[in-house]
Amino acid sequence: MLIEELETIAFLARIEIKENEKEKYLKDINKMFDYIEILQEVDIADLKPTTHVTELRNVWREDVVRSCPKEIIDMMLNSSPDREKTFYKIKKVMSD
């Protein structure tokens, strides 16, 4: 990569790069490109796609709704700073 290309990329990305930093960034980017070239040499044609390095899978369970004793509900609601009926009342966090 050339300095002109770096300047164009920085301009398009709206990133300000100081003059004394350009050589350093250019050197770092070129190292990354060299590493990518090494990775592209690896033959992965016979590999199957994976999302994880292990064969572990999530074990899902059925959600079961259970009633909670009124004493526990009251205890939880009484510990909140503000409530409305059986709901916690909080400050609005999103505008309309």
C-alpha positions as CSV (number, residue, x, y, z in Angstrom):
1,M,0.0,0.0,0.0
2,L,1.2,3.5,-0.8
3,I,0.9,6.7,1.3
4,E,-1.6,8.1,-1.3
5,E,-3.9,5.0,-0.7
6,L,-3.6,5.4,3.0
7,E,-4.5,9.1,2.7
8,T,-7.5,8.2,0.5
9,I,-8.7,5.5,3.0
10,A,-8.3,7.9,5.9
11,F,-10.3,10.6,4.0
12,L,-13.1,8.2,3.2
13,A,-13.2,6.9,6.7
14,R,-13.1,10.5,8.1
15,I,-10.0,9.7,10.1
16,E,-7.3,12.3,10.6
17,I,-3.8,11.0,10.4
18,K,-1.0,13.3,11.3
19,E,1.9,13.6,8.9
20,N,4.3,12.0,11.4
21,E,2.0,9.0,11.9
22,K,1.6,8.0,8.2
23,E,4.7,6.0,7.9
24,K,3.9,4.0,11.1
25,Y,0.3,3.3,9.9
26,L,1.6,2.4,6.4
27,K,4.1,-0.1,7.9
28,D,1.4,-1.6,10.2
29,I,-1.1,-2.0,7.4
30,N,1.5,-3.6,5.1
31,K,2.3,-6.1,7.8
32,M,-1.4,-7.0,8.0
33,F,-1.5,-7.5,4.3
34,D,1.6,-9.7,4.4
35,Y,-0.1,-11.8,7.1
36,I,-3.3,-12.0,5.0
37,E,-1.2,-13.3,2.0
38,I,0.2,-16.1,4.3
39,L,-3.3,-17.1,5.3
40,Q,-4.5,-17.2,1.7
41,E,-1.8,-19.8,0.9
42,V,-3.4,-22.3,3.3
43,D,-5.6,-24.9,1.5
44,I,-9.0,-25.0,3.2
45,A,-10.9,-26.7,0.4
46,D,-11.5,-29.9,2.3
47,L,-12.5,-28.2,5.6
48,K,-16.1,-28.1,6.7
49,P,-17.4,-24.7,8.0
50,T,-17.6,-24.3,11.7
51,T,-19.0,-21.8,14.1
52,H,-17.2,-23.1,17.2
53,V,-14.0,-24.9,17.7
54,T,-15.7,-27.6,19.8
55,E,-18.8,-29.7,19.1
56,L,-20.6,-28.4,22.2
57,R,-24.2,-27.4,21.7
58,N,-26.6,-25.5,23.9
59,V,-29.1,-27.7,25.7
60,W,-32.4,-26.0,25.7
61,R,-35.2,-26.7,28.2
62,E,-38.8,-25.9,28.1
63,D,-39.8,-22.7,29.8
64,V,-42.2,-23.4,32.6
65,V,-44.2,-20.6,34.3
66,R,-44.5,-21.1,38.0
67,S,-46.4,-19.0,40.4
68,C,-44.5,-17.1,43.1
69,P,-45.8,-16.8,46.6
70,K,-47.4,-13.5,47.4
71,E,-45.0,-12.8,50.3
72,I,-42.0,-13.0,48.0
73,I,-43.6,-10.7,45.4
74,D,-44.4,-8.2,48.2
75,M,-40.9,-8.4,49.6
76,M,-39.4,-7.7,46.1
77,L,-41.8,-4.9,45.4
78,N,-41.3,-3.3,48.8
79,S,-37.5,-3.2,48.3
80,S,-37.9,-1.1,45.1
81,P,-37.6,2.7,45.3
82,D,-40.9,3.2,43.4
83,R,-43.7,1.0,42.2
84,E,-47.1,1.1,40.6
85,K,-49.4,-1.8,41.6
86,T,-47.3,-4.9,41.0
87,F,-44.7,-3.3,38.7
88,Y,-41.4,-1.6,39.3
89,K,-41.6,2.0,38.3
90,I,-38.5,3.4,36.7
91,K,-37.5,6.6,34.9
92,K,-38.1,6.8,31.2
93,V,-35.0,5.8,29.3
94,M,-36.1,6.2,25.7
95,S,-37.8,9.2,24.1
96,D,-40.8,8.9,21.8
